[in-house]
């Protein structure tokens, strides 16, 4: 993996207790810390893991040399969700249109996130996960279920009408949900969804949808990797 001294544009989301830093052009590469400095350092620290996740996507990603390689171009106020542990602010760049090449790239990033999560779940098969505050002590199956349910909620935030959950998570259901995400991404990029939902809630942009989806899949994949007891 090559390193770069070229500045990487990032945004910072500052809550009362937690701060997130995310790379504008690399959805999913987003980490948190107690403050801005800690979040930026965490982003650099996780760059090799993010690069490894992108291996199957065949995207050229260069590691930052250090925090000095990051350039904060936007600072956003956080929310209670930020302090709870999830990024919740959409940078201004997410309002930009997505062309055909960008759509293909985003689909590749989504698949890379899912493949990393699936690999972590496979590695955890037959092994317990260390208990602790992160994840509330959920086992691998519970984490998989949580990600699936969250992604269904994300689809709704993009403007998709999501069918009621059957209660069971099968490989077929998972494949259908993921294909629905890819399809919805294309629809969102084309502007097929209204700006606001039926109850007035703001619809996510296609760019933010990918940003949140890939972050969530990778965050839990890395959690599983870190908690496996071998």
C-alpha positions as CSV (number, residue, x, y, z in Angstrom):
1,X,0.0,0.0,0.0
2,X,1.5,3.3,-1.1
3,X,1.6,6.4,1.2
4,X,0.7,9.9,0.1
5,X,1.7,13.3,1.2
6,X,-1.2,14.9,-0.8
7,X,-3.8,16.5,1.4
8,X,-6.9,14.4,2.0
9,X,-10.1,16.4,2.4
10,X,-12.0,15.4,5.5
11,X,-15.0,16.8,7.5
12,X,-15.4,16.9,11.2
13,X,-18.6,16.3,13.1
14,X,-18.4,17.6,16.7
15,X,-20.8,16.4,19.4
16,X,-20.7,17.3,23.1
17,X,-18.9,14.0,24.0
18,X,-17.7,12.5,20.8
19,X,-16.3,13.8,17.5
20,X,-16.1,12.0,14.1
21,X,-13.8,12.6,11.2
22,X,-14.6,11.3,7.8
23,X,-12.9,11.4,4.4
24,X,-15.1,13.2,1.9
25,X,-14.1,11.1,-1.1
26,X,-13.9,7.8,0.7
27,X,-17.2,6.8,2.2
28,X,-16.8,4.5,5.2
29,X,-13.4,5.8,6.2
30,X,-14.8,7.6,9.3
31,X,-13.6,7.2,12.9
32,X,-14.3,8.9,16.2
33,X,-12.5,10.3,19.2
34,X,-13.1,12.4,22.3
35,X,-12.2,15.5,20.3
36,X,-11.1,16.6,16.8
37,X,-7.4,15.7,17.3
38,X,-8.3,12.2,18.5
39,X,-10.8,11.6,15.7
40,X,-8.3,12.7,13.1
41,X,-5.6,10.4,14.6
42,X,-8.1,7.5,14.7
43,X,-8.8,8.1,11.0
44,X,-5.1,7.8,10.2
45,X,-4.7,4.7,12.4
46,X,-7.6,2.9,10.6
47,X,-6.4,3.8,7.1
48,X,-4.6,0.4,6.7
49,X,-7.8,-1.5,7.6
50,X,-9.8,0.6,5.3
51,X,-7.3,0.0,2.5
52,X,-7.6,-3.8,3.2
53,X,-11.3,-3.6,3.0
54,X,-11.1,-1.9,-0.5
55,X,-8.9,-4.8,-1.8
56,X,-11.9,-6.4,-3.6
57,X,-13.2,-3.1,-4.9
58,X,-10.0,-2.6,-6.9
59,X,-9.9,1.1,-6.0
60,X,-6.6,3.0,-5.7
61,X,-6.3,4.1,-2.1
62,X,-3.1,5.7,-0.8
63,X,-2.4,5.8,2.9
64,X,-1.9,9.1,4.6
65,X,1.6,9.7,6.0
66,X,0.3,11.2,9.2
67,X,-2.5,13.5,10.5
68,X,-0.8,16.4,8.7
69,X,-2.0,14.7,5.4
70,X,-5.6,15.4,6.4
71,X,-7.2,18.8,5.6
72,X,-10.4,19.7,7.4
73,X,-12.6,21.5,4.9
74,X,-15.8,21.5,6.9
75,X,-16.9,21.3,10.5
76,X,-20.5,20.3,11.4
77,X,-22.4,20.2,14.7
78,X,-23.1,16.8,16.0
79,X,-26.3,15.4,17.6
80,X,-27.3,13.0,20.3
81,X,-26.6,10.2,17.7
82,X,-23.0,11.5,17.4
83,X,-22.5,11.2,21.1
84,X,-24.1,7.8,21.1
85,X,-21.5,6.6,18.7
86,X,-22.6,7.0,15.1
87,X,-22.0,9.8,12.5
88,X,-25.1,11.7,11.9
89,X,-24.2,14.8,9.9
90,X,-24.0,15.1,6.1
91,X,-21.2,17.3,4.7
92,X,-22.1,19.8,2.0
93,X,-20.3,17.8,-0.6
94,X,-22.9,15.0,-0.3
95,X,-25.4,17.2,-2.1
96,X,-23.4,17.0,-5.3
97,X,-24.8,14.9,-8.2
98,X,-23.5,11.4,-8.9
99,X,-22.5,10.5,-12.4
100,X,-22.2,7.0,-13.9
101,X,-18.6,6.5,-12.9
102,X,-19.4,7.7,-9.3
103,X,-22.3,5.4,-9.1
104,X,-20.1,2.4,-10.1
105,X,-17.5,3.4,-7.5
106,X,-20.1,3.8,-4.8
107,X,-21.6,0.3,-5.6
108,X,-18.0,-1.1,-5.3
109,X,-17.6,0.5,-1.9
110,X,-20.9,-0.9,-0.7
111,X,-19.9,-4.4,-1.8
112,X,-16.5,-4.0,-0.2
113,X,-18.0,-3.1,3.1
114,X,-20.4,-6.1,3.0
115,X,-17.6,-8.5,2.0
116,X,-15.5,-7.3,4.9
117,X,-18.4,-7.8,7.3
118,X,-19.1,-11.3,5.8
119,X,-15.4,-12.2,6.2
120,X,-15.4,-11.1,9.8
121,X,-18.6,-13.1,10.5
122,X,-17.0,-16.2,8.8
123,X,-13.9,-15.8,10.9
124,X,-16.0,-15.5,14.1
125,X,-17.9,-18.8,13.3
126,X,-17.3,-21.2,16.2
127,X,-15.6,-18.5,18.3
128,X,-17.0,-16.4,21.2
129,X,-16.6,-12.7,21.2
130,X,-15.0,-10.9,24.1
131,X,-17.7,-9.2,26.1
132,X,-17.4,-5.5,27.0
133,X,-19.1,-2.2,26.6
134,X,-18.8,-2.0,22.8
135,X,-21.9,-3.5,21.2
136,X,-23.5,-4.3,24.5
137,X,-21.9,-7.7,24.5
138,X,-23.7,-8.9,21.3
139,X,-22.6,-12.1,19.7
140,X,-21.7,-12.3,16.0
141,X,-25.2,-13.4,15.0
142,X,-26.8,-10.5,16.9
143,X,-24.4,-8.0,15.2
144,X,-25.3,-9.4,11.8
145,X,-29.0,-9.0,12.6
146,X,-28.4,-5.4,13.8
147,X,-26.6,-4.4,10.6
148,X,-29.3,-5.9,8.5
149,X,-32.0,-4.0,10.4
150,X,-30.1,-0.8,10.3
151,X,-29.6,-1.1,6.6
152,X,-33.3,-1.5,6.1
153,X,-33.8,1.7,8.1
154,X,-31.2,3.4,5.9
155,X,-33.2,2.3,2.8
156,X,-36.2,4.0,4.2
157,X,-34.2,7.2,4.9
158,X,-33.2,7.2,1.2
159,X,-36.9,7.1,0.2
160,X,-37.5,3.4,-0.4
161,X,-40.7,1.7,0.8
162,X,-39.4,-1.1,2.9
163,X,-41.6,-4.2,3.4
164,X,-42.2,-5.5,6.9
165,X,-39.5,-7.7,8.3
166,X,-40.3,-11.4,8.4
167,X,-38.3,-11.8,11.6
168,X,-35.8,-14.3,10.2
169,X,-32.5,-13.4,8.6
170,X,-31.7,-15.8,5.7
171,X,-29.0,-15.6,3.1
172,X,-31.8,-15.0,0.5
173,X,-33.2,-12.1,2.5
174,X,-29.8,-10.6,3.0
175,X,-29.0,-10.9,-0.7
176,X,-32.3,-9.2,-1.5
177,X,-31.7,-6.4,0.9
178,X,-28.3,-5.7,-0.5
179,X,-29.5,-5.7,-4.1
180,X,-32.2,-3.3,-3.0
181,X,-29.5,-1.1,-1.6
182,X,-27.6,-1.1,-4.9
183,X,-30.9,-0.4,-6.8
184,X,-31.9,2.3,-4.4
185,X,-28.5,3.9,-4.8
186,X,-29.0,4.2,-8.5
187,X,-32.5,5.6,-8.0
188,X,-31.2,8.1,-5.5
189,X,-28.5,9.2,-7.8
190,X,-31.0,9.8,-10.6
191,X,-33.2,11.9,-8.2
192,X,-36.1,9.5,-8.3
193,X,-36.9,10.2,-4.6
194,X,-38.4,13.4,-3.3
195,X,-36.3,15.7,-1.0
196,X,-38.7,15.0,1.9
197,X,-40.6,12.0,3.1
198,X,-44.4,11.7,3.6
199,X,-44.0,12.9,7.2
200,X,-41.7,15.8,6.3
201,X,-38.4,14.1,7.2
202,X,-35.5,15.0,5.0
203,X,-34.5,12.2,2.6
204,X,-30.8,11.2,2.5
205,X,-28.7,12.0,-0.6
206,X,-27.2,9.1,-2.5
207,X,-23.7,10.1,-1.3
208,X,-24.7,10.2,2.4
209,X,-26.5,6.9,2.0
210,X,-23.3,5.2,0.9
211,X,-21.3,7.1,3.5
212,X,-23.5,5.8,6.3
213,X,-23.9,2.3,4.9
214,X,-20.2,1.6,4.4
215,X,-19.2,3.1,7.7
216,X,-21.7,0.9,9.6
217,X,-20.7,-2.3,7.9
218,X,-17.0,-1.7,8.4
219,X,-17.4,-0.5,12.0
220,X,-19.1,-3.7,13.0
221,X,-16.7,-5.8,10.9
222,X,-13.8,-4.3,12.7
223,X,-15.6,-4.8,16.0
224,X,-16.0,-8.5,15.3
225,X,-12.3,-8.8,14.3
226,X,-11.2,-7.1,17.5
227,X,-13.4,-9.2,19.8
228,X,-12.9,-12.7,18.4
229,X,-11.5,-15.0,21.1
230,X,-9.3,-17.7,19.5
